[in-house]
């Protein structure tokens, strides 16, 4: 995995975690939608061929 790919993946993970924390701090429907949207973006990045580090793969 290249440095660029690791940086991209790290940014996706950070954004997803931030949205989830936002929902946990303020569990409104709007925050839930934001968290779901971020999760979809995370999944789309994985489906678009971005290499996923092994530690993020559930077995």
Secondary structure by P-SEA (a helix, b strand, c coil): ccaaaaaaaaaaaaaaaaaaaaaaacccaaaaaaaaaaaaaaaaaaaaccccccccccc
